[in-house]
Amino acid sequence: MGEAQRWLEWLYGPEPDGLIWIGGHGDHFAGRTFTSIGEAVAYGQQLDDGAQGGVYHRLTTLRDIDRGRGAAVDSAYLPGFAMDLDIKGPGHKALNYPESEQDLITLLRKAGLPEPSVWVHSGGGRYPFWKLEQPADLTLPGALERAAETSAALHRLVIDWAADAGWKVDNTSDLARIYRLPGTHNRKAETPVLAHVQWDSSDSSSSFTLEEIGTAVRRAHRPTPEHSGPVQSTPGSPFALPSGVLPAPLHDDRRFTVAEAMEYVQPALDALRLAQDGEINNRLNDAAMRMAHFGEEFWPRDAAVRQLFTALEHTDYDGRTWSAETTVSSAFNAMLTKVGPDFWQAVRAPDPAPPVIPEGLGQQSREQWLEGQLTSATELAARPAPVPLVYGMLDKDSQSWLIGEPGSFKSFVALDIAAHVGAGREWQGHRVRQEKVLYLAAEGASGMTLRTRAWQLTNGEMAGVDFLPLPLQVSRIEDWQALIAIAVKRGYGLIVIDTQARVTVGLDENLAKDAGVFVAATGALKDATRACVLVVHHTGRDGKNARGSSAIDGAQDTELKLSRSQPRSSMQVLIKDDKQKDMAEDESGLALKLRVVEMGFDPDTDRQLSSLVLLPQDAWRDAEVEAAAEESGQELEVPEPEPWTWQVYGHNRGDNARRVLQVLRTLGGQEGLTKSEAERNVRARWYGGRPIRSGERGHLDRKTWDGSWTRALELEVGQERVLFNPRGEKWAINLTVLAQLPNPDNAG
């Protein structure tokens, strides 16, 4: 291992600053760190003797870290700059690498770079190294960023010239990059090849300052646009753009709408998704560079990064030999700090307003069409009233929001509402109109898998609900139009969008015009389907209002807000009306309770699988009432039906009909009770709390109960209803009606 000893001493000096990392296939790239070059060489020899693939060293030395080879931010000192230039041949999948060592030398000279201090033969390609006179201390303020920018610019320059020649060069600019250790074997080909330093082919005594390398890169000229044409990376590749070559902006003045910006970056994201091993870093850099043209006025940087890493998940990237975080950060930093034809910032253009007057009116003028839309107050009043979906909470043909702070169970509540609407089952004491449901799970299928599994284990099959586990973007107009077409075709009456943030990537929710894009998109979905479009969204930092621009407030027909109850271990949340455009608001709200559903262990990870489900009101309210009564030593005093119940009904009704009235009068007051609450109290008072069972002795019969409740709702005295609806689904006794009875004292 004399070659490895000589190499490491040349690169780092006899007493390295920082820790040297050595690792490879033999230790699954866990690696070890060393302060002694002799110990580092011995470990490299041990790995190479194991003949389990390659042995590598990290370019930068490390600070003191717990384990692994770390990321760029863990760098201590930079001994120089390097590149990993592959040559066409066995072990390389891409077919358009340079064909010889001379091609690589010519490439660097065309790029205007100084001759490397030394070349390393890696066994399948070459590493040019530009050694620094003194290792750069990356722990100093700003040093790491400057070094990363210089490395990224150097690679960008060479990649552009390679693309000009029709060649492929990988982006290995990451300061945490690892390189094959000279004196060890490259075993990619059938016959192992010894990696070695070409000491005699270059002047290993030459060295540079960090400023000299940076100046050389900045002063270098790029290939002219007329020489840069699309080069496919492999035969039959679907990509029109080569790695490393960005197209010209769509407009000379570089003005884009958000939709045009997404159209501009989408090809690079698609190319990244399909990237093969060896080209992933290049494709990621290309996509990041495209994203970086568009500042915060187009989309927040974290949203852009999230898009990049979503695309990266489709590749074989494993994070072993280079850091995606560094590649992305370098691209964004370069776009902000560099000058040149590739480095420009887009200008936000106003988004076009959606058309109101349709095209293709034929012989009719726009004025005539518009005049035909005029209507009178009588005609407006004659139009159908809103159609309830969840009575007292949600209507069809509405734009509605379900908001709450993180951890307020928004998705669990939305899923439970969707499941009950799909099955036509009463939800938490509220009647429900059965409709087909579309659930746009924009956060992906993984989060919904356990939730739906837990729901079905608790409640049975979830019928009538279709899931679309995709982050469909409202800014991609064609995609959104396709969603509308499917929703119309399948006749959905409830469409849940979970969450607003996941379908508005690239839009700034704090800007009114961006919020308007989302409102217009959901409005178009609502208008086309006449469904209730229910949007799941977060509250702002104050926890009071929906996060982002107030532009959504004017579009809301309904806003339901969830507030987590204290203590958090109670697993309870309060849902209340923050806004109801066309119905009374229930300011008191409705308490909801969840429970954990255990689902065994994952056979692959041995991880406990569990999720949450909402409990029906009856499943926990009865227990709370009984516990409170037991704790206080008192029982709720609901008397037998009083004389006034006989007066309003006469003597031709059964006991349960009068019991309904008595419970509403005694417990409901003027706030009222829902049907479910009334039923629970009737069962508690006269049936020992036993559940409804049709045809079983000692149980309240479902048909009997439904009939008693309906008769109570229809009951009149002097053409005035005995029950009135104070808000939502709650009903109370009309005391004015009771005062009209022959013996009003009996009205209690």
Secondary structure, 3 states (H helix, E strand, C coil): CHHHHHHHHHHHCCCCCCEEEEEEHHHCCCCEEECCHHHHHHHHHHHHHCCCCCEEEECCCECCCCCCCCCHHHECEEEEEECCEECCCCCCCCCCCCCCHHHHHHHHHHCCCCCCCEEEECCCEEEEEEEEEEEEECCCCCHHHHHHHHHHHHHHHHHHHHHHCCCCCCCCCCCCCEEECCCCEECCCCCCEECEECHHHCCCCCCECHHHHHHHHHHCCCCCHHHCCCCCCCCCCCCCCCCCCCCCCCCCCCEECHHHHHHHHHHHHHHHHCCCCCCHHHHHHHHHHHHHCCCCCCCCHHHHHHHHHHHHCCCCCCCCCCCHHHHHHHHHHHHHHCCECCECCCEECCCCCCCCCCCCCCCCCHHHHHHCCCCCHHHHHHCCCCCEEECCCEECCEEEEEEECCCCCHHHHHHHHHHHHHHCCCECCECECCCEEEEEECCCHHHHHHHHHHHHHHHCCCCCEEEECCCCCCCCHHHHHHHHHHHHHHCEEEEEEECCHHHCCCCCCCCHHHHHHHHHHHHHHHHHHCCEEEEEEEECCCCCCECCCHHHHHHCCEEEEEEECCCHHHCEEEEEEEEECCCCCCCCCEEEEEEEEEEEECCCCCCEEEEEEECCHHHHHHHHHHHHHHHHCCCCCCCCCCHHHHHHHCCCCCHHHHHHHHHHHHHHCCCCECHHHHHHHHHHHHCCCCCCCCCCCCCCCHHHHHHHHHHHHHCEECCEECEEEEECCEEEECHHHHCCCCCHHHHC
